[in-house]
Amino acid sequence: MADPADRYPAASGREDVQRVVELLGGSRVFRHELRTPLEAHDMLMQGLPGRALDHLFGNLVVLKRSNSLDRAVGMSLRTLQRRRESPEKPLGQEQSGRAWKFAEILAKATEVFGSQEEAEQWLDRPATGLDQRRPIDLLATPAGVEMVQDFLHRLEYGVYT
């Protein structure tokens, strides 16, 4: 069986961790610098700072209006609103992992499409290579996340179907 790092070489790199950290607020949100995927893992086990989610959502251009964003990160709109009332409270492991994964996919899509706005538009539109499903909707499950990552990888190398 192939090593996932071979399939997603960018997913294992320090530059990718930095792109995700910046989407989540960078040094304004995180107490110490995250440089490696293992450091990111350790932080996610403790829980993302609540402000990271606020920062991520606050800087969305297109998806800010999407009704699927809550499913992608595993929180209802009401829970997101409550989270804003206590931004210092860390997210749970599940929510932290899903928020990180969403930021990771957004960072990769931004790299592939050239801008965050284009990446968000892609996430919000039906994709031929995903059986006309919107990538944002597929982020609700681990299987869907894998399909979106695979499709982004294929797009990166010009293989659309």
RAGI-V54814 format. One record per residue. N is the residue number from 0. PHI is phi in whole degrees, 0 to 359 (NA if undefined). PSI is psi as a letter, one per 30 degrees, with the letter a starting at -180 (* if undefined). D_FIRST is the distance of its C-alpha to the first C-alpha in Angstrom with 2 decimals. Layout:
BEGIN
n:N phi:PHI psi:PSI d_first:D_FIRST
n:N phi:PHI psi:PSI d_first:D_FIRST
END
This chain:
BEGIN
n:0 phi:NA psi:k d_first:0.00
n:1 phi:288 psi:k d_first:3.80
n:2 phi:289 psi:k d_first:6.57
n:3 phi:303 psi:f d_first:9.01
n:4 phi:295 psi:f d_first:11.72
n:5 phi:287 psi:e d_first:10.67
n:6 phi:287 psi:e d_first:10.93
n:7 phi:234 psi:i d_first:14.04
n:8 phi:302 psi:e d_first:15.63
n:9 phi:290 psi:f d_first:18.85
n:10 phi:292 psi:f d_first:17.62
n:11 phi:255 psi:g d_first:17.44
n:12 phi:263 psi:l d_first:20.85
n:13 phi:295 psi:e d_first:24.32
n:14 phi:299 psi:e d_first:25.90
n:15 phi:291 psi:e d_first:23.90
n:16 phi:299 psi:e d_first:24.99
n:17 phi:296 psi:e d_first:28.49
n:18 phi:297 psi:e d_first:28.47
n:19 phi:294 psi:e d_first:27.47
n:20 phi:302 psi:e d_first:30.07
n:21 phi:296 psi:e d_first:32.68
n:22 phi:298 psi:f d_first:32.07
n:23 phi:267 psi:g d_first:32.61
n:24 phi:116 psi:f d_first:35.83
n:25 phi:56 psi:b d_first:35.06
n:26 phi:292 psi:f d_first:37.64
n:27 phi:289 psi:f d_first:39.97
n:28 phi:249 psi:e d_first:37.70
n:29 phi:267 psi:k d_first:35.65
n:30 phi:290 psi:e d_first:37.59
n:31 phi:226 psi:l d_first:35.47
n:32 phi:290 psi:k d_first:33.22
n:33 phi:258 psi:k d_first:29.48
n:34 phi:248 psi:f d_first:27.82
n:35 phi:231 psi:l d_first:24.23
n:36 phi:301 psi:e d_first:21.47
n:37 phi:292 psi:e d_first:22.23
n:38 phi:295 psi:e d_first:25.88
n:39 phi:297 psi:e d_first:25.12
n:40 phi:303 psi:e d_first:23.19
n:41 phi:300 psi:e d_first:26.21
n:42 phi:294 psi:e d_first:28.60
n:43 phi:295 psi:e d_first:26.82
n:44 phi:296 psi:e d_first:27.03
n:45 phi:276 psi:f d_first:30.77
n:46 phi:109 psi:k d_first:31.06
n:47 phi:298 psi:k d_first:31.62
n:48 phi:300 psi:k d_first:35.34
n:49 phi:304 psi:e d_first:36.89
n:50 phi:296 psi:f d_first:38.32
n:51 phi:297 psi:e d_first:34.87
n:52 phi:293 psi:e d_first:34.62
n:53 phi:301 psi:e d_first:38.22
n:54 phi:296 psi:e d_first:37.55
n:55 phi:302 psi:e d_first:34.50
n:56 phi:292 psi:e d_first:36.41
n:57 phi:293 psi:f d_first:39.60
n:58 phi:256 psi:g d_first:38.13
n:59 phi:284 psi:k d_first:36.62
n:60 phi:259 psi:e d_first:38.52
n:61 phi:265 psi:e d_first:37.59
n:62 phi:287 psi:f d_first:35.56
n:63 phi:307 psi:e d_first:38.38
n:64 phi:264 psi:g d_first:39.91
n:65 phi:281 psi:k d_first:36.82
n:66 phi:276 psi:f d_first:37.05
n:67 phi:264 psi:f d_first:33.25
n:68 phi:299 psi:e d_first:32.81
n:69 phi:298 psi:e d_first:33.55
n:70 phi:291 psi:e d_first:30.74
n:71 phi:296 psi:e d_first:28.25
n:72 phi:256 psi:g d_first:29.09
n:73 phi:76 psi:h d_first:29.87
n:74 phi:221 psi:k d_first:33.59
n:75 phi:288 psi:l d_first:36.64
n:76 phi:302 psi:e d_first:39.25
n:77 phi:296 psi:e d_first:41.60
n:78 phi:297 psi:e d_first:39.15
n:79 phi:300 psi:e d_first:38.63
n:80 phi:296 psi:e d_first:42.43
n:81 phi:296 psi:e d_first:42.81
n:82 phi:299 psi:e d_first:40.23
n:83 phi:295 psi:f d_first:42.48
n:84 phi:286 psi:f d_first:45.33
n:85 phi:225 psi:i d_first:43.57
n:86 phi:294 psi:f d_first:41.45
n:87 phi:278 psi:f d_first:41.24
n:88 phi:288 psi:k d_first:39.55
n:89 phi:291 psi:l d_first:35.79
n:90 phi:287 psi:l d_first:33.41
n:91 phi:289 psi:l d_first:31.49
n:92 phi:301 psi:e d_first:27.85
n:93 phi:298 psi:e d_first:26.72
n:94 phi:294 psi:e d_first:29.04
n:95 phi:298 psi:e d_first:28.19
n:96 phi:298 psi:e d_first:24.47
n:97 phi:289 psi:e d_first:25.26
n:98 phi:295 psi:e d_first:27.88
n:99 phi:298 psi:e d_first:25.63
n:100 phi:297 psi:e d_first:22.89
n:101 phi:299 psi:e d_first:25.70
n:102 phi:296 psi:e d_first:27.03
n:103 phi:297 psi:e d_first:23.67
n:104 phi:292 psi:e d_first:23.33
n:105 phi:298 psi:e d_first:27.01
n:106 phi:297 psi:e d_first:26.66
n:107 phi:293 psi:e d_first:23.86
n:108 phi:297 psi:e d_first:25.90
n:109 phi:297 psi:e d_first:28.96
n:110 phi:297 psi:e d_first:27.34
n:111 phi:291 psi:e d_first:26.30
n:112 phi:265 psi:f d_first:29.69
n:113 phi:94 psi:f d_first:31.93
n:114 phi:205 psi:l d_first:33.71
n:115 phi:294 psi:e d_first:33.23
n:116 phi:299 psi:e d_first:35.66
n:117 phi:296 psi:e d_first:33.72
n:118 phi:297 psi:e d_first:30.45
n:119 phi:295 psi:e d_first:32.23
n:120 phi:298 psi:e d_first:33.76
n:121 phi:299 psi:e d_first:30.40
n:122 phi:299 psi:f d_first:29.08
n:123 phi:264 psi:f d_first:32.26
n:124 phi:249 psi:k d_first:32.38
n:125 phi:301 psi:k d_first:30.77
n:126 phi:245 psi:k d_first:27.95
n:127 phi:304 psi:e d_first:27.66
n:128 phi:288 psi:f d_first:23.87
n:129 phi:241 psi:h d_first:23.77
n:130 phi:57 psi:h d_first:26.12
n:131 phi:62 psi:g d_first:29.12
n:132 phi:268 psi:l d_first:28.03
n:133 phi:280 psi:k d_first:28.90
n:134 phi:306 psi:e d_first:25.96
n:135 phi:301 psi:e d_first:28.05
n:136 phi:290 psi:e d_first:28.20
n:137 phi:285 psi:f d_first:24.46
n:138 phi:287 psi:f d_first:24.17
n:139 phi:285 psi:f d_first:25.65
n:140 phi:227 psi:l d_first:22.40
n:141 phi:301 psi:e d_first:18.89
n:142 phi:296 psi:e d_first:17.64
n:143 phi:294 psi:e d_first:20.29
n:144 phi:302 psi:e d_first:19.44
n:145 phi:297 psi:e d_first:15.89
n:146 phi:298 psi:e d_first:17.61
n:147 phi:294 psi:e d_first:20.13
n:148 phi:298 psi:e d_first:17.76
n:149 phi:300 psi:e d_first:15.88
n:150 phi:295 psi:e d_first:19.38
n:151 phi:300 psi:e d_first:20.72
n:152 phi:298 psi:e d_first:18.03
n:153 phi:296 psi:e d_first:19.01
n:154 phi:299 psi:e d_first:22.64
n:155 phi:302 psi:e d_first:22.33
n:156 phi:256 psi:g d_first:21.41
n:157 phi:79 psi:g d_first:23.86
n:158 phi:252 psi:j d_first:21.72
n:159 phi:269 psi:f d_first:23.60
n:160 phi:238 psi:* d_first:22.50
END
